[in-house]
C-alpha cells in the first residue's frame, strides 16, 4: 500500500524528469531552427541590412515619462 507521501514523491520526480526532457527538446529544436535559418540566408543571399528590421532588438526600452504637473503662476497684487 502506498501512502500519499510516496505518491507525492513519485509525482515530483516525474515532473522533474519531464522538465529535463522539455529543456533538452527546446535546445534541440533551437539548433535545428538555427540551421534552417542559416540555410535560407545562404540560399537567398540575405544581408544584415535586409534582416535587421525584421529582428527583435534587445536594447533598452524607451520609457514613457509621465507628463509634468504644472503649477499655475501666483498672482501678485
Backbone bond lengths (Angstrom), bond angles and torsions (degrees), N, CA, C in turn:
res aa  C-N    CA-C-N  psi(-1)  N-CA   C-N-CA  omega(-1)  CA-C   N-CA-C  phi
1 X - - - 1.439 - - 1.534 107.94 -
2 X 1.316 116.03 131.60 1.458 119.50 179.95 1.514 109.42 -99.66
3 X 1.288 114.08 144.31 1.457 119.35 178.81 1.512 109.20 -92.33
4 X 1.304 115.61 171.05 1.463 120.08 179.93 1.530 110.76 -66.15
5 X 1.340 117.20 -30.41 1.463 120.02 177.53 1.528 111.12 -66.31
6 X 1.332 116.75 -38.67 1.459 120.13 177.60 1.524 110.85 -65.47
7 X 1.325 116.10 -41.33 1.463 120.44 178.06 1.524 110.94 -64.13
8 X 1.326 116.14 -40.65 1.456 121.00 178.99 1.525 110.89 -63.88
9 X 1.319 116.40 -44.68 1.457 121.13 178.91 1.523 110.71 -61.10
10 X 1.320 117.04 -42.79 1.461 121.22 178.91 1.524 111.00 -65.27
11 X 1.320 117.11 -39.80 1.463 121.13 179.40 1.518 111.20 -66.44
12 X 1.326 117.25 -40.42 1.468 121.17 178.46 1.515 110.26 -64.37
13 X 1.327 117.47 -42.97 1.458 121.33 178.85 1.527 110.72 -63.29
14 X 1.332 116.97 -42.05 1.463 121.08 178.67 1.527 110.99 -63.47
15 X 1.329 117.31 -39.35 1.458 121.42 179.17 1.530 110.70 -66.37
16 X 1.332 117.34 -40.77 1.468 120.66 178.41 1.527 110.81 -64.65
17 X 1.343 116.54 -42.01 1.461 120.48 178.06 1.526 110.86 -63.26
18 X 1.324 116.87 -41.60 1.459 121.25 179.14 1.524 110.77 -64.75
19 X 1.328 117.46 -38.62 1.462 121.06 178.80 1.530 110.70 -64.23
20 X 1.335 117.01 -39.03 1.458 120.73 177.82 1.520 111.00 -63.98
21 X 1.329 116.77 -41.14 1.459 120.77 179.23 1.527 110.52 -64.44
22 X 1.320 116.97 -40.84 1.460 121.28 179.32 1.532 110.31 -62.06
23 X 1.316 117.69 -43.75 1.465 121.30 179.66 1.524 110.25 -62.80
24 X 1.311 117.20 -44.32 1.456 120.68 179.83 1.525 111.55 -63.32
25 X 1.331 117.28 -41.23 1.463 120.82 179.68 1.521 111.53 -68.04
26 X 1.334 117.38 -35.60 1.463 120.27 176.63 1.519 110.76 -64.20
27 X 1.325 117.37 -43.13 1.463 120.81 179.03 1.525 110.61 -63.51
28 X 1.325 117.00 -42.46 1.456 121.00 179.66 1.535 110.54 -65.02
29 X 1.309 116.84 -43.69 1.456 121.63 179.68 1.525 110.63 -63.56
30 X 1.318 116.53 -40.27 1.472 120.64 179.60 1.522 110.45 -63.13
31 X 1.332 116.73 -43.14 1.454 120.48 179.81 1.529 110.88 -63.46
32 X 1.324 116.94 -41.88 1.458 120.40 178.90 1.526 111.39 -65.84
33 X 1.333 117.02 -41.42 1.463 120.87 179.36 1.522 110.83 -65.29
34 X 1.324 117.23 -39.64 1.456 120.76 178.59 1.525 110.50 -63.30
35 X 1.320 116.97 -40.21 1.461 120.95 177.78 1.526 110.17 -62.93
36 X 1.328 117.06 -42.83 1.464 121.51 178.25 1.522 111.23 -60.56
37 X 1.326 116.45 -44.34 1.460 120.95 -179.54 1.527 110.16 -63.84
38 X 1.321 117.25 -43.33 1.458 120.22 178.97 1.519 111.21 -62.28
39 X 1.337 117.57 -39.78 1.460 121.40 177.45 1.525 111.13 -63.12
40 X 1.331 117.14 -42.79 1.464 120.59 179.51 1.521 111.91 -66.14
41 X 1.323 116.50 -39.16 1.471 120.06 178.16 1.515 109.78 -63.13
42 X 1.323 116.79 -43.82 1.462 120.11 179.67 1.525 111.07 -66.47
43 X 1.329 117.59 -40.24 1.458 121.28 -177.70 1.522 112.04 -64.68
44 X 1.335 117.21 -43.34 1.461 121.22 -174.26 1.523 113.27 -96.46
45 X 1.313 117.86 -9.40 1.460 120.54 177.73 1.514 113.96 70.89
46 X 1.323 116.68 34.82 1.458 119.46 177.82 1.524 110.05 -65.73
47 X 1.329 115.60 145.91 1.458 122.17 175.53 1.520 108.69 -110.17
48 X 1.325 114.82 170.19 1.459 118.87 -179.06 1.521 111.12 -61.09
49 X 1.332 116.70 -38.50 1.465 119.08 -178.75 1.522 111.71 -66.53
50 X 1.346 117.24 -24.74 1.461 120.59 176.05 1.522 111.73 -75.03
51 X 1.320 116.48 -33.66 1.464 121.02 -173.19 1.523 113.86 -93.42
52 X 1.312 118.02 -24.59 1.467 121.38 -174.42 1.528 113.36 -54.78
53 X 1.337 119.57 -45.99 1.477 117.84 -179.50 1.528 113.28 -65.23
54 X 1.318 116.83 -23.12 1.456 120.34 -177.17 1.524 113.26 -87.25
55 X 1.329 116.90 -16.21 1.460 120.84 -177.15 1.515 111.01 -86.10
56 X 1.305 115.75 149.53 1.452 121.65 176.72 1.520 108.18 -77.92
57 X 1.298 116.90 131.17 1.457 120.08 179.63 1.514 109.42 -87.01
58 X 1.306 115.45 150.05 1.468 120.78 -179.50 1.517 111.28 -112.78
59 X 1.307 117.07 24.56 1.454 120.61 -178.70 1.517 111.37 -81.89
60 X 1.302 114.31 -174.24 1.457 120.74 179.16 1.525 109.31 -68.39
61 X 1.288 115.50 142.21 1.452 120.97 178.79 1.516 108.20 -84.12
62 X 1.314 115.46 134.58 1.452 119.49 179.50 1.524 108.78 -68.85
63 X 1.300 115.72 123.60 1.456 120.52 -178.06 1.522 109.55 -89.19
64 X 1.294 115.22 137.64 1.452 120.67 176.92 1.517 106.91 -92.57
65 X 1.311 114.61 120.32 1.460 118.99 -178.51 1.526 109.69 -85.52
66 X 1.301 115.21 146.25 1.455 120.61 176.35 1.526 108.31 -70.61
67 X 1.314 116.42 143.91 1.466 117.76 179.51 1.528 110.72 -63.21
68 X 1.311 114.59 145.76 1.470 119.09 179.47 1.513 110.44 -72.21
69 X 1.295 113.63 143.57 1.460 118.28 175.52 1.517 107.43 -84.86
70 X 1.296 115.43 127.55 1.460 119.06 179.45 1.516 109.38 -98.71
71 X 1.285 113.25 142.12 1.462 119.72 178.04 1.518 106.13 -105.01
72 X 1.304 116.14 130.61 1.452 120.30 -179.11 1.525 111.15 -63.55
73 X 1.295 114.70 154.21 1.469 118.99 178.43 1.519 110.27 -67.82
74 X 1.324 113.13 145.46 1.461 117.43 177.22 1.512 108.83 -81.23
75 X 1.269 113.85 135.69 1.463 118.91 179.88 1.515 108.36 -85.94
76 X 1.290 116.08 132.03 1.471 120.45 176.67 1.500 108.74 -102.55
77 X 1.302 116.64 147.05 1.470 121.38 -178.94 1.479 111.34 -87.19
